[in-house]
Structures are given as C-alpha cells and as structure tokens.
Amino acid sequence: MKTVIPHESTYQTLEDLLVVQQWKEADEETGRILLQLSDRASEGYINKSHALAIPTSDLQWLDRLWREHSYNHFGFSIQQQIWNLSYQNYAEFGQRVGWRSQEIWLDYDRLTFSLQAPLGHLPVAKLLIPVGDHPCFSFVLGTWRIALLSRRDL
C-alpha cells in the first residue's frame, strides 16, 4: 500500500463541505477519501486490514477537520472516546452515538446530519460491505470501524 501524505487537494472538498456544515455530503466525501487512502475505490469497501493500513497522518488529518469544523462534536477521536466508554461493545456504542434506537440500527437516511446529533454521531462514512454475492451499504457491519476505533495512533 502506498503512503499518502496529507495535502490540500485530497481534503479540500471535505473541508469546503465542513465549513458550510453540509454534514451528509461531508460524510459521503469522508467515505470516498477512506476508499482512496486504502486503494479500494474501485471495490467500494474496506475491511479491518485496510483500516489498519491507512496512514496515521491521513487519519489524524481527517479527524482534525471534523473536530475543528464541528467544535469537537464530531470526529473519529471523539468516536474512539465513546467506543472506550462503551467498553468496546458495538451495540452500546451505536446507542451512545445515536445510530441505534430502541435496539434497532437506524437506516443511514434516518441519521441526524446536524450539530443537534449526539456527540460522535459523525462521520459515519457509509461504505459497501460485501455480504455473500450482494454488497450492501452499511455502517453497522463494518469491522473496519472497530479496527479504526481501536487504533492507538488516532
């Protein structure tokens, strides 16, 4: 895997979206960037090993942009804190960040794309998950997110 050094052109669209609080579009752009950083754009999904191989500098840059433009309300490091408070229980984590309600995982379009969302609600970075012969969009099944939130360099 190539090492990608954070540079303005990779993140400019994301930053532009975050500046004007276009949270859903920024989330979609974050997913696109994660695919690009892991050389998985053509496949449309990443797994645990791909998430672990994303360069630290890029991951920290993504996190910084989200935290900075959401007043520390959103970001991977915010999610990581909640993940640790949830004792690394994905259902509990989902409840705390507002992706799960009354023991049911919400559809992506039912999430809250505003600062009124629970702390750590974004980025979701909805990506394809291969399920048998039919890939589906999901943020629930992603072992890549568990790997990402377990990284010590975030």
CNS distance restraints for C-alpha pairs under 8 A (distance, minus, plus):
assign (resid   1 and name CA) (resid  38 and name CA) 7.30 0.50 0.50
assign (resid   1 and name CA) (resid  39 and name CA) 7.31 0.50 0.50
assign (resid   1 and name CA) (resid  53 and name CA) 7.65 0.50 0.50
assign (resid   3 and name CA) (resid  55 and name CA) 6.38 0.50 0.50
assign (resid   4 and name CA) (resid  37 and name CA) 6.75 0.50 0.50
assign (resid   4 and name CA) (resid  55 and name CA) 6.85 0.50 0.50
assign (resid   4 and name CA) (resid  58 and name CA) 7.23 0.50 0.50
assign (resid   5 and name CA) (resid  57 and name CA) 6.99 0.50 0.50
assign (resid   5 and name CA) (resid  58 and name CA) 6.82 0.50 0.50
assign (resid   6 and name CA) (resid  10 and name CA) 6.95 0.50 0.50
assign (resid   6 and name CA) (resid  11 and name CA) 7.76 0.50 0.50
assign (resid   6 and name CA) (resid  57 and name CA) 6.67 0.50 0.50
assign (resid   6 and name CA) (resid  58 and name CA) 5.51 0.50 0.50
assign (resid   6 and name CA) (resid  61 and name CA) 7.06 0.50 0.50
assign (resid   7 and name CA) (resid  11 and name CA) 6.95 0.50 0.50
assign (resid   8 and name CA) (resid  12 and name CA) 5.55 0.50 0.50
assign (resid   9 and name CA) (resid  13 and name CA) 7.79 0.50 0.50
assign (resid  10 and name CA) (resid  33 and name CA) 7.54 0.50 0.50
assign (resid  11 and name CA) (resid  15 and name CA) 6.12 0.50 0.50
assign (resid  11 and name CA) (resid  33 and name CA) 7.96 0.50 0.50
assign (resid  11 and name CA) (resid  62 and name CA) 7.91 0.50 0.50
assign (resid  12 and name CA) (resid  16 and name CA) 6.06 0.50 0.50
assign (resid  13 and name CA) (resid  17 and name CA) 6.26 0.50 0.50
assign (resid  13 and name CA) (resid  29 and name CA) 7.58 0.50 0.50
assign (resid  14 and name CA) (resid  18 and name CA) 6.17 0.50 0.50
assign (resid  14 and name CA) (resid  26 and name CA) 5.50 0.50 0.50
assign (resid  14 and name CA) (resid  29 and name CA) 5.97 0.50 0.50
assign (resid  14 and name CA) (resid  30 and name CA) 6.91 0.50 0.50
assign (resid  15 and name CA) (resid  19 and name CA) 6.03 0.50 0.50
assign (resid  15 and name CA) (resid  26 and name CA) 7.95 0.50 0.50
assign (resid  15 and name CA) (resid  65 and name CA) 6.64 0.50 0.50
assign (resid  16 and name CA) (resid  20 and name CA) 6.72 0.50 0.50
assign (resid  17 and name CA) (resid  21 and name CA) 6.13 0.50 0.50
assign (resid  17 and name CA) (resid  22 and name CA) 5.15 0.50 0.50
assign (resid  17 and name CA) (resid  23 and name CA) 7.13 0.50 0.50
assign (resid  17 and name CA) (resid  25 and name CA) 6.79 0.50 0.50
assign (resid  17 and name CA) (resid  26 and name CA) 5.41 0.50 0.50
assign (resid  18 and name CA) (resid  22 and name CA) 5.91 0.50 0.50
assign (resid  18 and name CA) (resid  23 and name CA) 6.47 0.50 0.50
assign (resid  18 and name CA) (resid  26 and name CA) 6.08 0.50 0.50
assign (resid  18 and name CA) (resid  65 and name CA) 7.73 0.50 0.50
assign (resid  18 and name CA) (resid  66 and name CA) 7.18 0.50 0.50
assign (resid  18 and name CA) (resid  69 and name CA) 5.91 0.50 0.50
assign (resid  18 and name CA) (resid  70 and name CA) 7.81 0.50 0.50
assign (resid  19 and name CA) (resid  69 and name CA) 6.15 0.50 0.50
assign (resid  21 and name CA) (resid  69 and name CA) 7.81 0.50 0.50
assign (resid  21 and name CA) (resid 114 and name CA) 7.63 0.50 0.50
assign (resid  22 and name CA) (resid  26 and name CA) 6.03 0.50 0.50
assign (resid  22 and name CA) (resid 113 and name CA) 7.97 0.50 0.50
assign (resid  23 and name CA) (resid  27 and name CA) 6.02 0.50 0.50
assign (resid  23 and name CA) (resid 113 and name CA) 5.32 0.50 0.50
assign (resid  23 and name CA) (resid 114 and name CA) 6.50 0.50 0.50
assign (resid  24 and name CA) (resid  28 and name CA) 6.32 0.50 0.50
assign (resid  24 and name CA) (resid 113 and name CA) 5.65 0.50 0.50
assign (resid  25 and name CA) (resid  29 and name CA) 6.17 0.50 0.50
assign (resid  26 and name CA) (resid  30 and name CA) 6.09 0.50 0.50
assign (resid  27 and name CA) (resid  31 and name CA) 6.43 0.50 0.50
assign (resid  27 and name CA) (resid 122 and name CA) 7.14 0.50 0.50
assign (resid  27 and name CA) (resid 123 and name CA) 5.41 0.50 0.50
assign (resid  27 and name CA) (resid 124 and name CA) 6.31 0.50 0.50
assign (resid  27 and name CA) (resid 125 and name CA) 5.37 0.50 0.50
assign (resid  27 and name CA) (resid 126 and name CA) 7.75 0.50 0.50
assign (resid  28 and name CA) (resid  32 and name CA) 6.40 0.50 0.50
assign (resid  28 and name CA) (resid 125 and name CA) 5.95 0.50 0.50
assign (resid  28 and name CA) (resid 126 and name CA) 6.97 0.50 0.50
assign (resid  29 and name CA) (resid  33 and name CA) 6.18 0.50 0.50
assign (resid  29 and name CA) (resid 125 and name CA) 7.92 0.50 0.50
assign (resid  30 and name CA) (resid  34 and name CA) 6.17 0.50 0.50
assign (resid  30 and name CA) (resid  62 and name CA) 7.69 0.50 0.50
assign (resid  30 and name CA) (resid 123 and name CA) 7.33 0.50 0.50
assign (resid  30 and name CA) (resid 125 and name CA) 5.85 0.50 0.50
assign (resid  31 and name CA) (resid  35 and name CA) 6.31 0.50 0.50
assign (resid  31 and name CA) (resid 125 and name CA) 4.35 0.50 0.50
assign (resid  31 and name CA) (resid 126 and name CA) 6.28 0.50 0.50
assign (resid  31 and name CA) (resid 127 and name CA) 6.40 0.50 0.50
assign (resid  32 and name CA) (resid  36 and name CA) 6.25 0.50 0.50
assign (resid  32 and name CA) (resid  41 and name CA) 7.22 0.50 0.50
assign (resid  33 and name CA) (resid  37 and name CA) 6.03 0.50 0.50
assign (resid  34 and name CA) (resid  38 and name CA) 6.21 0.50 0.50
assign (resid  34 and name CA) (resid  54 and name CA) 7.85 0.50 0.50
assign (resid  35 and name CA) (resid  39 and name CA) 6.05 0.50 0.50
assign (resid  35 and name CA) (resid  40 and name CA) 4.85 0.50 0.50
assign (resid  35 and name CA) (resid  41 and name CA) 4.78 0.50 0.50
assign (resid  35 and name CA) (resid  44 and name CA) 6.70 0.50 0.50
assign (resid  35 and name CA) (resid  45 and name CA) 6.76 0.50 0.50
assign (resid  35 and name CA) (resid  46 and name CA) 6.80 0.50 0.50
assign (resid  36 and name CA) (resid  40 and name CA) 6.13 0.50 0.50
assign (resid  36 and name CA) (resid  41 and name CA) 5.38 0.50 0.50
assign (resid  37 and name CA) (resid  54 and name CA) 6.17 0.50 0.50
assign (resid  37 and name CA) (resid  55 and name CA) 7.79 0.50 0.50
assign (resid  37 and name CA) (resid  58 and name CA) 7.91 0.50 0.50
assign (resid  38 and name CA) (resid  46 and name CA) 7.31 0.50 0.50
assign (resid  38 and name CA) (resid  50 and name CA) 5.76 0.50 0.50
assign (resid  38 and name CA) (resid  51 and name CA) 7.27 0.50 0.50
assign (resid  38 and name CA) (resid  53 and name CA) 7.09 0.50 0.50
assign (resid  38 and name CA) (resid  54 and name CA) 5.89 0.50 0.50
assign (resid  40 and name CA) (resid  44 and name CA) 6.02 0.50 0.50
assign (resid  40 and name CA) (resid  45 and name CA) 6.33 0.50 0.50
assign (resid  40 and name CA) (resid  46 and name CA) 6.49 0.50 0.50
assign (resid  41 and name CA) (resid  45 and name CA) 7.43 0.50 0.50
assign (resid  44 and name CA) (resid 127 and name CA) 6.66 0.50 0.50
assign (resid  44 and name CA) (resid 128 and name CA) 5.70 0.50 0.50
assign (resid  45 and name CA) (resid 127 and name CA) 5.59 0.50 0.50
assign (resid  45 and name CA) (resid 128 and name CA) 4.87 0.50 0.50
assign (resid  45 and name CA) (resid 129 and name CA) 5.98 0.50 0.50
assign (resid  45 and name CA) (resid 130 and name CA) 7.65 0.50 0.50
assign (resid  46 and name CA) (resid  50 and name CA) 5.61 0.50 0.50
assign (resid  46 and name CA) (resid  51 and name CA) 6.66 0.50 0.50
assign (resid  46 and name CA) (resid 127 and name CA) 7.71 0.50 0.50
assign (resid  46 and name CA) (resid 128 and name CA) 7.99 0.50 0.50
assign (resid  46 and name CA) (resid 129 and name CA) 7.86 0.50 0.50
assign (resid  46 and name CA) (resid 144 and name CA) 6.49 0.50 0.50
assign (resid  47 and name CA) (resid  51 and name CA) 6.25 0.50 0.50
assign (resid  47 and name CA) (resid 142 and name CA) 7.36 0.50 0.50
assign (resid  47 and name CA) (resid 143 and name CA) 6.37 0.50 0.50
assign (resid  47 and name CA) (resid 144 and name CA) 4.78 0.50 0.50
assign (resid  48 and name CA) (resid  52 and name CA) 6.26 0.50 0.50
assign (resid  48 and name CA) (resid 143 and name CA) 5.60 0.50 0.50
assign (resid  48 and name CA) (resid 144 and name CA) 4.15 0.50 0.50
assign (resid  48 and name CA) (resid 145 and name CA) 7.60 0.50 0.50
assign (resid  48 and name CA) (resid 146 and name CA) 7.76 0.50 0.50
assign (resid  48 and name CA) (resid 147 and name CA) 5.54 0.50 0.50
assign (resid  48 and name CA) (resid 148 and name CA) 7.80 0.50 0.50
assign (resid  49 and name CA) (resid  53 and name CA) 6.27 0.50 0.50
assign (resid  49 and name CA) (resid 144 and name CA) 7.53 0.50 0.50
assign (resid  49 and name CA) (resid 147 and name CA) 7.98 0.50 0.50
assign (resid  50 and name CA) (resid  54 and name CA) 6.55 0.50 0.50
assign (resid  50 and name CA) (resid 144 and name CA) 7.41 0.50 0.50
assign (resid  51 and name CA) (resid 144 and name CA) 5.41 0.50 0.50
assign (resid  51 and name CA) (resid 145 and name CA) 7.46 0.50 0.50
assign (resid  51 and name CA) (resid 147 and name CA) 6.37 0.50 0.50
assign (resid  51 and name CA) (resid 148 and name CA) 5.76 0.50 0.50
assign (resid  52 and name CA) (resid 144 and name CA) 7.96 0.50 0.50
assign (resid  52 and name CA) (resid 147 and name CA) 6.37 0.50 0.50
assign (resid  52 and name CA) (resid 148 and name CA) 6.42 0.50 0.50
assign (resid  52 and name CA) (resid 151 and name CA) 7.34 0.50 0.50
assign (resid  54 and name CA) (resid  58 and name CA) 7.12 0.50 0.50
assign (resid  54 and name CA) (resid  59 and name CA) 6.80 0.50 0.50
assign (resid  55 and name CA) (resid  59 and name CA) 6.41 0.50 0.50
assign (resid  56 and name CA) (resid  60 and name CA) 6.02 0.50 0.50
assign (resid  56 and name CA) (resid 153 and name CA) 6.39 0.50 0.50
assign (resid  56 and name CA) (resid 154 and name CA) 7.05 0.50 0.50
assign (resid  57 and name CA) (resid  61 and name CA) 6.06 0.50 0.50
assign (resid  58 and name CA) (resid  62 and name CA) 6.21 0.50 0.50
assign (resid  59 and name CA) (resid  63 and name CA) 6.21 0.50 0.50
assign (resid  59 and name CA) (resid 154 and name CA) 6.84 0.50 0.50
assign (resid  60 and name CA) (resid  64 and name CA) 6.00 0.50 0.50
assign (resid  60 and name CA) (resid 154 and name CA) 5.94 0.50 0.50
assign (resid  61 and name CA) (resid  65 and name CA) 6.26 0.50 0.50
assign (resid  62 and name CA) (resid  66 and name CA) 6.40 0.50 0.50
assign (resid  62 and name CA) (resid  75 and name CA) 7.86 0.50 0.50
assign (resid  63 and name CA) (resid  67 and name CA) 6.09 0.50 0.50
assign (resid  63 and name CA) (resid  75 and name CA) 5.00 0.50 0.50
assign (resid  63 and name CA) (resid  76 and name CA) 5.44 0.50 0.50
assign (resid  63 and name CA) (resid  77 and name CA) 6.53 0.50 0.50
assign (resid  64 and name CA) (resid  68 and name CA) 5.81 0.50 0.50
assign (resid  64 and name CA) (resid  75 and name CA) 7.34 0.50 0.50
assign (resid  65 and name CA) (resid  69 and name CA) 6.13 0.50 0.50
assign (resid  65 and name CA) (resid  75 and name CA) 7.97 0.50 0.50
assign (resid  66 and name CA) (resid  70 and name CA) 6.02 0.50 0.50
assign (resid  66 and name CA) (resid  72 and name CA) 7.60 0.50 0.50
assign (resid  66 and name CA) (resid  74 and name CA) 5.74 0.50 0.50
assign (resid  66 and name CA) (resid  75 and name CA) 4.98 0.50 0.50
assign (resid  66 and name CA) (resid 123 and name CA) 7.76 0.50 0.50
assign (resid  67 and name CA) (resid  71 and name CA) 5.85 0.50 0.50
assign (resid  67 and name CA) (resid  72 and name CA) 4.26 0.50 0.50
assign (resid  67 and name CA) (resid  73 and name CA) 6.34 0.50 0.50
assign (resid  67 and name CA) (resid  74 and name CA) 5.44 0.50 0.50
assign (resid  67 and name CA) (resid  75 and name CA) 5.24 0.50 0.50
assign (resid  68 and name CA) (resid  72 and name CA) 6.18 0.50 0.50
assign (resid  70 and name CA) (resid  74 and name CA) 5.83 0.50 0.50
assign (resid  70 and name CA) (resid 115 and name CA) 7.17 0.50 0.50
assign (resid  72 and name CA) (resid  78 and name CA) 7.47 0.50 0.50
assign (resid  73 and name CA) (resid  78 and name CA) 7.31 0.50 0.50
assign (resid  73 and name CA) (resid 115 and name CA) 7.25 0.50 0.50
assign (resid  73 and name CA) (resid 119 and name CA) 5.30 0.50 0.50
assign (resid  73 and name CA) (resid 120 and name CA) 6.09 0.50 0.50
assign (resid  74 and name CA) (resid  78 and name CA) 6.24 0.50 0.50
assign (resid  74 and name CA) (resid  79 and name CA) 7.60 0.50 0.50
assign (resid  74 and name CA) (resid 119 and name CA) 6.39 0.50 0.50
assign (resid  74 and name CA) (resid 120 and name CA) 4.71 0.50 0.50
assign (resid  74 and name CA) (resid 121 and name CA) 6.39 0.50 0.50
assign (resid  74 and name CA) (resid 122 and name CA) 5.22 0.50 0.50
assign (resid  74 and name CA) (resid 123 and name CA) 6.72 0.50 0.50
assign (resid  75 and name CA) (resid  79 and name CA) 6.35 0.50 0.50
assign (resid  75 and name CA) (resid 120 and name CA) 6.26 0.50 0.50
assign (resid  75 and name CA) (resid 122 and name CA) 6.26 0.50 0.50
assign (resid  75 and name CA) (resid 123 and name CA) 6.13 0.50 0.50
assign (resid  76 and name CA) (resid  80 and name CA) 6.04 0.50 0.50
assign (resid  76 and name CA) (resid 120 and name CA) 7.55 0.50 0.50
assign (resid  76 and name CA) (resid 122 and name CA) 7.95 0.50 0.50
assign (resid  76 and name CA) (resid 123 and name CA) 7.03 0.50 0.50
assign (resid  76 and name CA) (resid 149 and name CA) 7.13 0.50 0.50
assign (resid  76 and name CA) (resid 154 and name CA) 7.53 0.50 0.50
assign (resid  77 and name CA) (resid  81 and name CA) 6.31 0.50 0.50
assign (resid  77 and name CA) (resid 149 and name CA) 7.67 0.50 0.50
assign (resid  77 and name CA) (resid 154 and name CA) 6.10 0.50 0.50
assign (resid  78 and name CA) (resid  82 and name CA) 6.51 0.50 0.50
assign (resid  78 and name CA) (resid 119 and name CA) 7.54 0.50 0.50
assign (resid  78 and name CA) (resid 120 and name CA) 5.42 0.50 0.50
assign (resid  79 and name CA) (resid  83 and name CA) 5.96 0.50 0.50
assign (resid  79 and name CA) (resid  97 and name CA) 7.75 0.50 0.50
assign (resid  79 and name CA) (resid 120 and name CA) 4.90 0.50 0.50
assign (resid  79 and name CA) (resid 121 and name CA) 7.67 0.50 0.50
assign (resid  79 and name CA) (resid 149 and name CA) 7.14 0.50 0.50
assign (resid  80 and name CA) (resid  84 and name CA) 6.21 0.50 0.50
assign (resid  80 and name CA) (resid 149 and name CA) 4.97 0.50 0.50
assign (resid  80 and name CA) (resid 150 and name CA) 7.27 0.50 0.50
assign (resid  81 and name CA) (resid  85 and name CA) 6.25 0.50 0.50
assign (resid  82 and name CA) (resid  86 and name CA) 6.03 0.50 0.50
assign (resid  82 and name CA) (resid  93 and name CA) 6.58 0.50 0.50
assign (resid  82 and name CA) (resid  96 and name CA) 7.37 0.50 0.50
assign (resid  82 and name CA) (resid  97 and name CA) 7.75 0.50 0.50
assign (resid  82 and name CA) (resid 120 and name CA) 7.40 0.50 0.50
assign (resid  83 and name CA) (resid  87 and name CA) 6.56 0.50 0.50
assign (resid  83 and name CA) (resid  88 and name CA) 5.28 0.50 0.50
assign (resid  83 and name CA) (resid  89 and name CA) 7.32 0.50 0.50
assign (resid  83 and name CA) (resid  90 and name CA) 7.67 0.50 0.50
assign (resid  83 and name CA) (resid  93 and name CA) 5.63 0.50 0.50
assign (resid  83 and name CA) (resid 149 and name CA) 7.00 0.50 0.50
assign (resid  84 and name CA) (resid  88 and name CA) 5.57 0.50 0.50
assign (resid  86 and name CA) (resid  90 and name CA) 7.72 0.50 0.50
assign (resid  86 and name CA) (resid  92 and name CA) 5.69 0.50 0.50
assign (resid  86 and name CA) (resid  93 and name CA) 5.46 0.50 0.50
assign (resid  88 and name CA) (resid  93 and name CA) 7.31 0.50 0.50
assign (resid  89 and name CA) (resid  93 and name CA) 6.08 0.50 0.50
assign (resid  90 and name CA) (resid  94 and name CA) 6.03 0.50 0.50
assign (resid  91 and name CA) (resid  95 and name CA) 6.30 0.50 0.50
assign (resid  91 and name CA) (resid 100 and name CA) 7.55 0.50 0.50
assign (resid  91 and name CA) (resid 103 and name CA) 7.89 0.50 0.50
assign (resid  92 and name CA) (resid  96 and name CA) 6.29 0.50 0.50
assign (resid  93 and name CA) (resid  97 and name CA) 6.25 0.50 0.50
assign (resid  94 and name CA) (resid  98 and name CA) 5.99 0.50 0.50
assign (resid  94 and name CA) (resid  99 and name CA) 4.89 0.50 0.50
assign (resid  94 and name CA) (resid 100 and name CA) 5.11 0.50 0.50
assign (resid  94 and name CA) (resid 105 and name CA) 7.66 0.50 0.50
assign (resid  95 and name CA) (resid  99 and name CA) 6.05 0.50 0.50
assign (resid  95 and name CA) (resid 100 and name CA) 4.71 0.50 0.50
assign (resid  95 and name CA) (resid 101 and name CA) 6.25 0.50 0.50
assign (resid  95 and name CA) (resid 103 and name CA) 7.81 0.50 0.50
assign (resid  96 and name CA) (resid 100 and name CA) 7.97 0.50 0.50
assign (resid  96 and name CA) (resid 118 and name CA) 7.38 0.50 0.50
assign (resid  97 and name CA) (resid 118 and name CA) 5.47 0.50 0.50
assign (resid  97 and name CA) (resid 119 and name CA) 6.07 0.50 0.50
assign (resid  97 and name CA) (resid 120 and name CA) 5.47 0.50 0.50
assign (resid  97 and name CA) (resid 121 and name CA) 4.72 0.50 0.50
assign (resid  98 and name CA) (resid 111 and name CA) 7.61 0.50 0.50
assign (resid  98 and name CA) (resid 117 and name CA) 7.30 0.50 0.50
assign (resid  98 and name CA) (resid 118 and name CA) 5.89 0.50 0.50
assign (resid  98 and name CA) (resid 121 and name CA) 6.14 0.50 0.50
assign (resid  99 and name CA) (resid 105 and name CA) 5.97 0.50 0.50
assign (resid  99 and name CA) (resid 106 and name CA) 5.63 0.50 0.50
assign (resid  99 and name CA) (resid 111 and name CA) 6.71 0.50 0.50
assign (resid  99 and name CA) (resid 121 and name CA) 7.22 0.50 0.50
assign (resid 100 and name CA) (resid 104 and name CA) 5.35 0.50 0.50
assign (resid 100 and name CA) (resid 105 and name CA) 4.25 0.50 0.50
assign (resid 100 and name CA) (resid 106 and name CA) 5.54 0.50 0.50
assign (resid 101 and name CA) (resid 105 and name CA) 6.46 0.50 0.50
assign (resid 101 and name CA) (resid 106 and name CA) 6.97 0.50 0.50
assign (resid 105 and name CA) (resid 140 and name CA) 7.30 0.50 0.50
assign (resid 106 and name CA) (resid 110 and name CA) 6.10 0.50 0.50
assign (resid 106 and name CA) (resid 111 and name CA) 6.83 0.50 0.50
assign (resid 107 and name CA) (resid 111 and name CA) 6.96 0.50 0.50
assign (resid 108 and name CA) (resid 126 and name CA) 7.66 0.50 0.50
assign (resid 108 and name CA) (resid 138 and name CA) 7.90 0.50 0.50
assign (resid 112 and name CA) (resid 116 and name CA) 7.39 0.50 0.50
assign (resid 112 and name CA) (resid 117 and name CA) 5.34 0.50 0.50
assign (resid 112 and name CA) (resid 121 and name CA) 7.76 0.50 0.50
assign (resid 113 and name CA) (resid 117 and name CA) 6.81 0.50 0.50
assign (resid 113 and name CA) (resid 122 and name CA) 7.90 0.50 0.50
assign (resid 117 and name CA) (resid 121 and name CA) 6.10 0.50 0.50
assign (resid 124 and name CA) (resid 139 and name CA) 6.58 0.50 0.50
assign (resid 125 and name CA) (resid 139 and name CA) 7.24 0.50 0.50
assign (resid 126 and name CA) (resid 137 and name CA) 6.41 0.50 0.50
assign (resid 126 and name CA) (resid 138 and name CA) 5.86 0.50 0.50
assign (resid 126 and name CA) (resid 139 and name CA) 5.32 0.50 0.50
assign (resid 127 and name CA) (resid 137 and name CA) 5.60 0.50 0.50
assign (resid 127 and name CA) (resid 138 and name CA) 6.14 0.50 0.50
assign (resid 127 and name CA) (resid 139 and name CA) 6.76 0.50 0.50
assign (resid 128 and name CA) (resid 135 and name CA) 6.00 0.50 0.50
assign (resid 128 and name CA) (resid 136 and name CA) 5.34 0.50 0.50
assign (resid 128 and name CA) (resid 137 and name CA) 4.42 0.50 0.50
assign (resid 128 and name CA) (resid 138 and name CA) 6.30 0.50 0.50
assign (resid 129 and name CA) (resid 135 and name CA) 5.38 0.50 0.50
assign (resid 129 and name CA) (resid 136 and name CA) 5.38 0.50 0.50
assign (resid 129 and name CA) (resid 137 and name CA) 5.95 0.50 0.50
assign (resid 129 and name CA) (resid 138 and name CA) 6.26 0.50 0.50
assign (resid 129 and name CA) (resid 141 and name CA) 7.25 0.50 0.50
assign (resid 129 and name CA) (resid 142 and name CA) 7.03 0.50 0.50
assign (resid 130 and name CA) (resid 134 and name CA) 6.37 0.50 0.50
assign (resid 130 and name CA) (resid 135 and name CA) 4.14 0.50 0.50
assign (resid 130 and name CA) (resid 136 and name CA) 6.46 0.50 0.50
assign (resid 131 and name CA) (resid 135 and name CA) 5.24 0.50 0.50
assign (resid 131 and name CA) (resid 136 and name CA) 6.77 0.50 0.50
assign (resid 138 and name CA) (resid 142 and name CA) 7.05 0.50 0.50
assign (resid 142 and name CA) (resid 146 and name CA) 7.14 0.50 0.50
assign (resid 143 and name CA) (resid 147 and name CA) 6.28 0.50 0.50
assign (resid 144 and name CA) (resid 148 and name CA) 6.07 0.50 0.50
assign (resid 145 and name CA) (resid 149 and name CA) 6.03 0.50 0.50
assign (resid 146 and name CA) (resid 150 and name CA) 6.09 0.50 0.50
assign (resid 147 and name CA) (resid 151 and name CA) 6.47 0.50 0.50
assign (resid 149 and name CA) (resid 154 and name CA) 7.79 0.50 0.50
